[in-house]
Amino acid sequence: MDRATLRAAIVSALSDVESLKGKLDGLLAEIEGTDTSIDLGRQGLWTKAQVELLWGKANHLPGVRALFEVTAERPGEKVTFTELLKRSGLPERQQRNEHAALSRISSQLFNEKRWPIENIQAGSDSATGKAEMLYWMDSRVAAWWHEITREAVNSTS
């Protein structure tokens, strides 16, 4: 095996170990009662540790970053896909691709495609005839996300 292949295998294994540690830490915290679960309905139960794990794997995607930022700034308020596009500055197709990437990352981490952000398909706009996705974040998840991003900034300072 050449060095590049060996290096890639080691990096992948370390990522798997980090992911497993995050899952186990979250499970242990929930069992011990030191971490609270929030039931987001269709999006399932979430803990702060799970939000942190997902964010750590997906925060490099500008469309995902925009999704978290805009929904966390306005917790409980529905945000349209059009508003999200304005925030991210990405073309529609790229924004959708990044949502798909978030689902893949979540599936890899938690064995199911779920987000700590709720979403629904809204009715069709009477002017455009186009149906639009709506997104919103629970206020407790927003508080966790703000804590997570503050901690990340403080740890790099």
C-alpha positions, 0 to 999 in steps of 0.5 A: 500500500502506498503512503497516500492510500495508507494516509487516507485510510488512517484519516478515514479511521480517525474520522470514524472514531471521532464520530463514534465517540460523539455518538457514545458521548451523547448517548451516555449524557442522555442516560446519565441525565446530563444532556437533554433531548429535544423531540423535533417530531419528524426530525426525531430526538436531538441532544446538544452533543448530536447538534455539535457533531453534525455541525462539526461535519457540515459547517464547511458548506456555505449553504448549510452554514446559511441555513443554520444561521438564518434559522437560529437568528429567528427561532420558531419562525419559518424561513423560505427557501428564497430567503435562504438563497439570498442569505447564502448567495448560492445558486438554487441547485448548489443550495439544494445539493448542500441540503442533500450533503447535510442529509448524507452527513446526518445519515452517516452519523446517525443512521438516518437522514434528519436535521435539527432544523424542521422543514415542510413543503409549503403550498404553491405561490399564487404568482409563480405557481412554485411551491417553496420549502419552509425551514425553522429551528426550535429555540432550544436548538438555536440556543445550543447552536449559538453556544456551539459556535461561540465555543468553537470561536473561543477555542480558536482564539 
